[in-house]
Amino acid sequence: MSEVKINHVGKTFENKQEQTSYTVFEDIDLHVKSGEFVSLLGPSGCGKSTLLNIVAGLDKASTGTVLVGNREVQGPGVDRGVVFQEAALMPWMTVLENVMFAIKKRYSKEEAKKRAIEYLKLVHLSKFIDSYPHELSGGMKQRVSIARALAMDPEVLLMDEPFGALDEQTRSMLHKEVQYIWEQTGKTIIFVTHNIRESILLSDRIVLMGVRPGGIINIFDVAFPRPRKPADKEFAQLEEEISQQLAGEIEKVMKEEMGDDYHSQKATLLYSSHRNMGDHI
């Protein structure tokens, strides 16, 4: 598996027609070690997904460089697998065919089928290889998406809020699935989320990003052992510490977006029992 080095990366979007620009973040410096699970956490608009897309090669940095291993990222590559919030499966293909499609150019048909079945077993979907996407639940579709990314045998797995659209029970189940996959494969994982609890459950480190033009405002080591329980003292303390810092960033966003209406709605918008900070903005 490979390490990821994000060196002084900044991103500015230009609107040439209106001759305007805005900076999402600047001077991001982050070293993700080989085999490490790192979550990017922060309010909406802070650039979490943009940074992930730059690492994936789906977008270009305005400044700085990204290295995967010793190779500079110039575009998409087989060394990086991406799982998005929507599974984006092809509805006319079976589960097996969807996974095979991603690797058919790299392997013979027989080898592609063997690998696809292997990774569908890893996500506990081997009984559904002949099913079509419309026959699957949301959580099952996302597991197919994960299997498809893993079948490419990437060095780094990039996950952009993969459980954001799922219900709480399905989300909890997939947390266990991802931990199992990570333990079994040893992949380097960068995981984007709004959910504080999710980030603590899964991560070795949590990178807290601030509002634009933003950057990294803190990095939290999650040092206590897995499996983790929200009721545990260490878990609750870390959750509260992150919540307090993130609340300040969200407050900045709300003041900017809501203006005079901000103070009347502050209490209901700023705090959430499930610590899914930023989901209202």
C-alpha positions as MATLAB code, in Angstrom:
seq = 'MSEVKINHVGKTFENKQEQTSYTVFEDIDLHVKSGEFVSLLGPSGCGKSTLLNIVAGLDKASTGTVLVGNREVQGPGVDRGVVFQEAALMPWMTVLENVMFAIKKRYSKEEAKKRAIEYLKLVHLSKFIDSYPHELSGGMKQRVSIARALAMDPEVLLMDEPFGALDEQTRSMLHKEVQYIWEQTGKTIIFVTHNIRESILLSDRIVLMGVRPGGIINIFDVAFPRPRKPADKEFAQLEEEISQQLAGEIEKVMKEEMGDDYHSQKATLLYSSHRNMGDHI';
ca = [
       0.000    0.000    0.000;
       1.105    3.578   -0.603;
       1.349    6.725    1.426;
      -0.250    9.957    0.232;
       1.597   13.265    0.492;
      -0.421   16.443   -0.015;
       2.118   19.250   -0.310;
       1.024   22.913   -0.015;
      -2.124   22.279   -2.051;
      -4.547   25.121   -2.738;
      -7.649   25.363   -4.906;
      -9.173   28.474   -6.461;
     -12.118   28.378   -8.853;
     -12.146   30.981  -11.608;
     -15.229   32.349  -13.379;
     -13.738   33.864  -16.511;
     -17.087   35.083  -17.817;
     -17.810   37.143  -14.704;
     -14.109   37.716  -13.968;
     -14.475   36.490  -10.402;
     -12.794   33.819   -8.334;
     -13.010   32.234   -4.921;
     -10.499   30.203   -2.966;
     -11.794   27.006   -1.391;
      -8.661   26.265    0.615;
      -4.987   27.103    0.575;
      -1.718   25.551    1.667;
      -3.029   22.111    2.680;
      -0.169   19.981    3.996;
      -1.041   16.397    4.957;
       0.869   13.124    5.052;
      -1.289    9.978    5.130;
       0.826    6.968    6.027;
       0.627    3.669    4.196;
      -2.251    1.578    5.565;
      -3.666    4.485    7.586;
      -7.369    5.360    7.826;
      -7.808    9.145    7.771;
     -11.111   11.037    7.785;
     -11.637   14.549    6.424;
     -14.248   16.319    8.537;
     -15.639   19.816    8.270;
     -18.630   22.013    7.410;
     -20.212   22.083    3.974;
     -18.166   24.086    1.510;
     -14.835   23.706    3.298;
     -13.378   21.686    0.413;
     -13.342   18.104    1.735;
     -14.660   16.581   -1.488;
     -12.598   18.960   -3.617;
      -9.431   17.829   -1.848;
     -10.427   14.181   -2.305;
     -11.054   14.791   -6.018;
      -7.594   16.339   -6.352;
      -6.038   13.240   -4.771;
      -8.167   11.089   -7.105;
      -6.953   13.076  -10.112;
     -10.498   14.135  -10.992;
      -9.651   17.781  -10.338;
      -6.429   19.784  -10.456;
      -4.871   21.772   -7.660;
      -4.233   25.451   -8.262;
      -1.042   25.234   -6.228;
       1.022   22.433   -4.730;
       1.393   18.749   -5.520;
      -0.027   15.381   -4.490;
       2.121   12.247   -4.387;
       0.832    8.687   -4.135;
       3.884    6.666   -3.245;
       6.614    8.422   -5.215;
       4.381    9.298   -8.173;
       2.899   12.749   -8.661;
      -0.837   12.711   -9.369;
      -1.490   13.996  -12.893;
      -4.946   12.479  -13.401;
      -7.013    9.399  -12.515;
      -5.095    6.146  -12.071;
      -5.564    2.507  -11.119;
      -3.537    3.110   -7.968;
      -6.546    5.014   -6.553;
     -10.064    3.629   -6.191;
     -12.966    6.015   -5.571;
     -16.303    5.355   -3.847;
     -18.849    8.168   -4.135;
     -22.024    8.921   -2.151;
     -24.119    7.454   -4.967;
     -23.210    3.938   -6.064;
     -23.617    4.809   -9.783;
     -24.153    1.219  -10.885;
     -25.186    0.390  -14.435;
     -28.810   -0.766  -14.170;
     -28.684   -3.122  -17.162;
     -25.806   -5.106  -15.642;
     -25.921   -7.658  -12.851;
     -23.943   -7.162   -9.641;
     -21.185   -9.415  -10.978;
     -21.090   -7.649  -14.339;
     -20.881   -4.226  -12.657;
     -17.770   -5.275  -10.731;
     -16.214   -7.056  -13.719;
     -16.744   -4.021  -15.950;
     -14.309   -1.955  -13.877;
     -11.452   -4.427  -14.412;
     -12.180   -6.060  -17.777;
      -9.346   -4.201  -19.515;
      -6.765   -5.308  -16.956;
      -7.596   -9.003  -16.735;
      -8.888  -11.847  -18.867;
     -12.609  -12.562  -18.595;
     -11.942  -15.578  -16.364;
      -9.592  -13.684  -14.058;
     -11.924  -10.663  -13.899;
     -14.812  -12.932  -12.884;
     -12.665  -14.627  -10.234;
     -11.584  -11.289   -8.751;
     -15.112   -9.873   -8.845;
     -16.515  -12.862   -6.957;
     -13.651  -12.662   -4.439;
     -14.432   -9.045   -3.557;
     -18.191   -9.572   -3.563;
     -17.568  -12.265   -0.958;
     -15.522   -9.754    1.040;
     -18.549   -7.414    1.191;
     -20.895  -10.372    1.814;
     -22.779  -10.178   -1.470;
     -21.794  -13.463   -3.116;
     -25.432  -14.641   -3.034;
     -26.509  -11.636   -5.100;
     -24.073  -11.811   -8.017;
     -26.896  -12.374  -10.522;
     -29.141   -9.635   -9.100;
     -29.693   -6.273  -10.791;
     -29.242   -2.912   -9.005;
     -33.001   -2.263   -8.762;
     -33.307   -5.451   -6.714;
     -30.840   -4.234   -4.069;
     -31.193   -1.999   -1.019;
     -29.225    1.242   -0.790;
     -26.666   -0.348    1.510;
     -26.206   -3.325   -0.801;
     -25.655   -1.035   -3.777;
     -22.960    0.801   -1.873;
     -21.282   -2.500   -0.991;
     -21.207   -3.347   -4.714;
     -19.563    0.032   -5.314;
     -16.935   -0.749   -2.672;
     -16.315   -4.205   -4.177;
     -15.933   -2.615   -7.619;
     -13.301   -0.198   -6.312;
     -11.435   -2.936   -4.425;
     -11.415   -5.284   -7.427;
      -9.092   -2.812   -9.165;
      -6.632   -3.483   -6.300;
      -5.860    0.205   -5.702;
      -3.118    1.272   -3.347;
      -5.379    3.979   -1.913;
      -9.161    3.890   -1.416;
     -10.872    7.297   -1.525;
     -14.405    7.449   -0.079;
     -16.557   10.562   -0.483;
     -19.407   10.460    2.061;
     -20.267    6.915    0.943;
     -22.942    6.453    3.627;
     -24.403    9.953    3.651;
     -27.659    8.984    1.939;
     -28.293    5.856    4.024;
     -30.450    5.322    7.101;
     -28.796    5.005   10.505;
     -29.111    1.214   10.800;
     -27.645    0.589    7.351;
     -24.922    3.112    8.050;
     -23.982    1.330   11.280;
     -23.777   -2.001    9.469;
     -21.535   -0.561    6.772;
     -19.226    0.958    9.373;
     -18.490   -2.608   10.475;
     -18.080   -3.705    6.849;
     -15.553   -0.958    6.093;
     -13.558   -1.689    9.240;
     -13.477   -5.369    8.305;
     -12.382   -4.585    4.736;
      -9.694   -2.198    5.962;
      -8.356   -4.804    8.405;
      -8.405   -7.533    5.749;
      -6.808   -5.546    2.932;
      -4.580   -3.049    4.730;
      -5.565   -0.352    2.216;
      -4.729    3.287    2.789;
      -8.130    4.997    3.140;
      -9.078    8.676    2.968;
     -12.701    9.104    3.998;
     -14.845   12.253    3.693;
     -17.686   12.687    6.189;
     -19.868   15.263    7.974;
     -20.486   12.869   10.841;
     -18.246   13.212   13.901;
     -19.242    9.887   15.396;
     -18.593    8.087   12.123;
     -15.121    9.584   11.893;
     -14.232    8.476   15.437;
     -15.559    4.959   14.876;
     -13.462    4.418   11.760;
     -10.327    6.559   11.793;
      -6.755    6.517   12.965;
      -6.722   10.297   12.547;
      -9.382   12.940   11.922;
      -8.446   16.009    9.886;
     -10.698   18.949   10.757;
     -11.003   21.498    7.954;
     -12.230   25.072    8.336;
     -14.475   27.301    6.245;
     -13.176   28.845    3.041;
     -10.758   30.106    2.318;
      -9.880   27.306    4.645;
      -7.378   24.659    5.430;
      -6.580   22.234    8.207;
      -7.396   23.709   11.601;
      -6.665   20.605   13.699;
      -5.726   16.937   13.445;
      -7.023   14.533   16.084;
      -5.344   11.209   16.816;
      -7.873    8.494   17.659;
      -5.581    6.475   19.874;
      -7.995    4.139   21.662;
      -8.498    0.572   20.388;
     -11.193   -0.791   18.080;
     -14.021   -1.715   18.197;
     -15.108    1.637   19.612;
     -18.328    2.436   21.419;
     -19.859    5.933   21.611;
     -20.743    5.317   25.264;
     -17.082    4.902   26.225;
     -15.531    7.811   28.132;
     -12.639    8.382   25.684;
     -15.027    8.336   22.731;
     -17.413   10.837   24.334;
     -14.590   13.194   25.318;
     -13.129   13.254   21.814;
     -16.581   13.693   20.263;
     -17.249   16.712   22.472;
     -13.847   18.254   21.740;
     -14.343   17.941   17.980;
     -17.956   19.155   18.258;
     -16.914   22.358   19.994;
     -14.276   23.183   17.380;
     -16.518   22.271   14.463;
     -19.435   24.247   15.876;
     -17.345   27.399   15.652;
     -16.641   26.764   11.966;
     -20.300   26.036   11.201;
     -21.322   29.209   13.006;
     -19.137   31.240   10.638;
     -20.861   29.644    7.636;
     -24.341   30.267    9.019;
     -23.641   33.902    9.839;
     -22.471   34.447    6.274;
     -25.381   32.615    4.632;
     -28.276   33.564    6.921;
     -27.459   37.117    7.897;
     -30.107   38.581   10.238;
     -31.987   35.261   10.455;
     -28.989   33.532   12.023;
     -29.608   34.333   15.716;
     -33.246   33.207   15.667;
     -32.357   29.770   14.278;
     -28.973   29.229   15.900;
     -30.051   26.697   18.540;
     -31.803   24.317   16.149;
     -29.190   24.480   13.402;
     -25.910   24.399   15.262;
     -26.275   21.318   17.442;
     -27.345   17.850   16.439;
     -27.824   14.807   18.661;
     -26.122   12.501   16.192;
     -23.218   14.926   15.685;
     -23.728   15.088   11.953;
     -22.350   18.599   11.968;
     -22.900   20.614    8.848;
     -25.785   18.580    7.470;
     -28.178   21.561    7.585;
     -26.068   23.927    5.500;
];
